[in-house]
Amino acid sequence: MLNKQELKKLTLLQDEVTNYLLNDCGLRTFAERMTEFTGGSIYIYNRFKDDLFYMDKELKNKKDFKIYLKTKKLIKQEKIFKCCQSKIYKKTYQWVYKNSLKTEREIEMELGGEEKVGVLVIKNFNNLQVFEHRLMIVIGHAVALKLHQNKMVTELSQKCSSELIEDLLQNRVQDREELIRRAKLANWDLELKYQLYLIEVETREKKADRDTFYFYELKERVLQLIRSYIKNNIKREYIIFSYKGSIILLLNYEKESYLVKKDIKNILKEVTDSLKNHYVNIGAGSFINNVVETAESYQEASYIIDFLETTGKKNTFYSYNDLGILRLLWNVEKDELQIFTNDYLSKLIEYDKGNSTDWLDTLGIYLEEGGSIKKSAERLFIHPNTMSYRIKRIKEILDIELQDKDVQLNLSAAYKICKYILQGEN
């Protein structure tokens, strides 16, 4: 039970934090108030505990704090207080810094009850009694309301942007100045140049085993992972939003360069490393020099995602320019492509089926290596003499002359069609 003095302090604190909320104070105000009676340093995780909403000035100035966050391992957990749906835990972690094993204690409180919005953590705290725990919960509830308010503002901004997104991606508005003006209301700078990426995430489990809320949470986590990685590592202007179940990222570059592919491959690795039970594919459209080119780039990226799904590729990045001749062939009727493939490769496909060989891929690699026996053999891990024999037999089976450039071109196109478009249909 609280005594009269404690009850009065608790009531005053409730009034105080209510005023903080009404006056739209930031997380720092709540954290500083928490520090006054705990003596500790405050930081606040997002609900996935893979990024921070806030850390106080003392922690920002500690060079080893980020290392601690990434490497700490829980060795002990103790529930020290419970009130209504709120629980406070004391946790002990170990981590290694400069070849030295260190131990740290933290007090942790989940924010938001069943619908968790974050996790409040206190380091370097004083010995807290029951009354201080109650004070913590009062401020913790206020912080949860603040985070929920921030989330609602973000979602409202996204809804306001939905019409702009449709116009941008479906090419409904050709007026560059109008798009730029409307984008400013959503805090987007469409005067910059961007590379567009379309990001698709799928679970390894059957979709029927997961409800709609699971996929919403999954999408939110991916968005947060990408935002955090860009902020901490790439440090470029960007626009990111969800659209029709996928995620679209516009990352600012002044021109196309090696950084474009390097950065997105690092983002892909970050997401796949964090989501062990999921597949991620990323397709990039053409570079956007002018905002009115966005719709075309999006369609090209969608084309890439379809290509990766059809060919069964997982955790892969492809750009539209990587497809080469397949950019032209993808939209041709499959019946026409099948006829073309049969004209050039049906005899070899039938030979493989009847002899349990894989000489179709042998031919494909030979063509990709420009007719080099040595390089082809190295890729297939076979002796050059074996490679020479296979090519001789392939020429006999197909009744062709492989030195003819036109024959090589047609065979290469037929192989790509068979491998990447008609896969599984032969």
N, C-alpha and C positions, 0 to 999 in steps of 0.2 A: 504493500500500500504506500502511496505517496503522502508525505506530510503536507501541510498547508503551504509552506514556502516552496516546496518542489512543484506542487500543483499550480501555484501562481506563475512560477518560472516557465513551466510547460505551456500554460495558456498564453503567456506573453510571446513565447517563441512561435506558437502557432499563428498569432496575429502578425508577427513580424514577417514570417515567410509567406503568409498570404499577401501582404503588401508587396513583397518582392515579386510575386507572380503577377499581381495587378499592374505593377509598374514595369513589367517585362524585363526584369533584371536577368543577367546572364548567369551561366553556371558558376562563374568565379565567385559571385556574391554568395551563393549558397555554400560553396566549398570553404570560403574564408570564415564563414560563420561556424561551419563544422570544425575547422581547425582550432577555433578559440577554446572549445571545451574538450577536444580530444588530444590536442598538441601534435597531431600527425600531419603527414603530407597526403593530399587527396588526389586520386585519379578516378576517372569514370570510363568503364568499358561500354562498347555497344553490347547488344544482347547476345551476340555470338562470341564475344570475348576475343575478337581478332583485330580490333581497332579501338582507338580511344576517342571519346567525345571531348574529354578534358583531362589535363594534368596541370597541377599548380606550378608556380614559378620555380620552386625549389627542385622539383623533379625535372623540369625542362632544362635546368642548368647542370644536371648530373649526366655526365657523358656515358656512364655505364647503365643508365636506366633502361634504355631501349634493348640493350643486350640482356638485361635481367628479364624483361617482359618476354623475350623470344625463347629464353633457355630455362626459365624456372620450372622446377618439377615439384609437384605436391607430394609431401611425405607425411603430413598429419592434418586432420581436419576435426574441429570440435565446435558443436553448436553451443553458443554461450548465452543466447537470449532469443525468446520467441514471444511475439505479441500479435494477436489476431493472425493475419496471414503473413506477417513479416518475420523473417528469421535472420539472425546475425551469427556469422561463423568466425572463428579464429582459425587461420590456416598457416601452416608452416611450410616453407618452400626451401629447396636447395638449388644452387646454381654455381657455375664455375666462371670465375673471372681472373684472367692473368694466372692461370694454372692453380688457382686457389679455390677450394670449396667453401662457399659461403652459405649461411643460413639466414633467412628473413622471415619475420612474422607479419601477417596482415590481418586486418579485420575486413570482412566482406559482407555486403548486403545486396541482395537482388532487389531491383527496383521495378515496381509495377505488378506485383502479385503474380497471378496465373498468366496474364498477358505481359510477360517481361519486356521492358523497354531498355534496360541497361543494368550494369552492375557497379555499385559504388565501393571503392576500396580505400582503406586507410593504412598507410605505412608509418612506422616510427611513432606509434601512438603511446599515450600515457596509460597507466592502469585504469581501466574504466569500470565504473560500478553500474548498478541497475539503472540509476537515474540517467546517467550519460547514454546508456543504451536507448532509453526512451526518447531522449533528445535527438539521438541519431535517427530514429524512426520518423520523427516529425519532419526533420529536414529531408530525409530520404524520400518520404512521400511527396514532398514539394518538388524535389528534383525529378521524380518520376512524372509528375504532372507537367513540368517544364519540358522534359524530353518528349512526352506525348504531344504537347502543344507544338513543338518544333516539327514532329513527324506530320502532324495534321497540316501545318503550313506548307511543308514540302509536297504533300499529296495534293493539296489544293492548287499549288503552283503547277504540278504535273497535269492536273485536269484542265487548267486554263491553257496549257500548252498543247492539249490534244488536237485541237482544230489546226493549229499551226503545223504540228507534226504530220497530219494527214495531207495538208496542202503541200508541204515540203517534199514528202516521200512519194506522193501520187501525182506530182507535177501539175497541181491545180492552179498554181499562181506563177506566172512568168515574169512578174514585175519584181526585179531584184530589190529595189528600194522599199517596196511594201513588205517583203519578207524580212528584211533587215530591221525595219521599224517595228514590226510585230514581235520579232525575236527579242528585242530589247526589253519588252514587258516581262519576258521569261528569264531575263538576265543572261541571254545567249548573245554572243557576238558573232553574227554571220557575215561580217565583213572580212573575217580571217579566212585563210586557206586551210582545208582539212583533208585528212585521209579518213574515209568511212569504213568501219568494220561492223559486220553483222555477226553476233555471237549467239550460238545455239548450245544449250546445255541439256543433256539427257541423263536420266538415272540408269544405272546398270540393271536395276530391278524392273519388274513389269509395272507399267503405269497404273494398272488396276490396283496394285498394292499400295498406292499413294493417293491421298485425297487432294483436292484443289488447294487447300491451305498449305500443304507441303510444298507444292510447286511455287506458290506465292512466296513462301519463306526462302526457298532455294534461289529464286530470282533476286530477291532483296539482298541475300548474302553475296551473290555474285556481283551485284551493283556495288556493294560496300567494299568488297575485295579490290575491285578495279579502281574505285575512287581512291582508296588508301594507297594502292601501289603507285598510281600516277602522282599523287600528292608527295609521296616520300621518295620516289625514285626518278620519275620522268620529268615532273615539274613543268608541264606544258598546259596551255589552255585546252580545255576539252568540254564536250557536251555529251552527256550519256542519259539514256532513257530506255524504258521498255516499250515494245511495240509488237502487238500480235504474238505474244508468248516468247519473243526473242529480245535480245538487248542490242541496241545500236549505240556505237561509240564513234564520235567525231573527234579526232585528235589533231591538234593544230601543228602544221609544219609549213615552213615558207616554200619548200619545194620537195619533190621526191628525192629521197636519198637512202643510203644504207640504214639509217636510223629508223626509217618507217617499218621495215621488216624486223629489225632487231628489237625494237620496243614492243611490238605486238607479240613476238615470240616469247619475250620475257613475261608479258601479261598472261599469255596462255599457260606458261609454266607455273606462274603464281596461282592461277585458278585451279589447274589440275592437281597441283601439289596439295592444295587446301581441301579439294573435294575428291577424296579418294574413291568414292563409289559412284562417280559420274564421268560421263564423256563430255568433252567440249570441242566444238569445231568453230573456226573463225574464218569468215570469208571477207575479202577486201575488194571493194569496187575500184573504179578509176579515181585518181587524185582529183580533188575538187578545188579548182581555181576560182570558181564563181558559184555562189549559192544556188543558182538556178540549175547547176549540174548535179545537185544532190540526188534528185529522183533517179537519174540514169545510173549513178554510182550505186544507189541502193538496189536497183534491179539487177545490176551485175553481181553484187554481193549475194543477193538471193539465189542467183544462178549458181554461184559457187557452193552455197550451202546445199542446194539440191544435188549438185554433182558429188559432194562429199558423202551425202546420205546414200545416194544410189550406189556409189562404189564401196560403201561400207567402211570408209575411213573414220578413225576415231582420234580425238586429241590432235587435230591437224589444223594448220593454217595454210590457206591458199589465197593468192590474189588473182584477180581476173586476168591479169597479164600473163600469169603462169600457165594458163590453159592452152595457149598457142592455137593450133588448128581446131581444138575442141570447142573453142568459142563459136566457131562457125557451124560445127557439126551438131551441137547440142540441141538446136531447135529444128533440125531436119526430122521428118517423119521416120519413126523407127523401122517401118517396113522397108523404106528406101535404103536405110543404113544396113539392114539385114541382107538385102539383095547385094549391095556393094561388097559387104564382108564375105558373103558366100562365094562371089565371083573370084576373090583373091585367096581366101584362106580355108574354104570348106574341106579341101583334101587334107590339109595339115591337121585341122581340128579332128577329122575322122580318124586320121592315123594315130593321133595322141590317144583318142578314146580306145582304139583297138589294141594299142601296144603299151598302154600305161606309161607313156612318155609325156614330157612337158616341153616339146620342141617349139610350140607356139611362143612361149616366153623366151626360149633360146633365140628365135628369130627377132623378137621384139628388142632384146638387149643388143643383138648384133646391129640392128638398124640404129638404135640409140647411140651406139658407140661408133657410128660412121663407117661400119664395115671392118672394124679392127678386130682381128682374131685374138690378138694378145689381150686387149682390154676386156673384150667380151668373156674370154676364158677366166680372167682374174675376177670379174664380177660373179661368175657362176661357180668359182672355186673348182675348175676342172683344168686338165692339161690342154695346151693349145692344139695338140694333135687331135684330141677328142673333140674340141670345138670345130676344127677343120672338117672332121668326119661328119659332124652333125650338119654343118652348113651344106656340105656336098649332098647329103641325103635329102635335106630340105629342098634344095634346088631340083633334085630328081622328082620328089613327090609333087611339087608344085609346077614342075616343067617350066621353069623361068630362068632368066639370066640376071643374077643379082647385081651385076656391075652396071646395069642400065639404070640411069638416074630416075627416069619416069617410073620404072618398076619399083624402085626403092620408095619413091614418094607415095605411090598407091598402096604399097604394102604397109608402110608406116601409118597411113591414115586408116587402113582397114584394121591394123593391130590396135590402134588407140580406140577405135569404135568398139571393137570386140572386148577390149580390156576394161574400158571406163564407161561405156554407155550401154552396151548389150550384155554386160557381165551377168552370167547365170542363165542367159537365154540360148546359148549354143550348146 
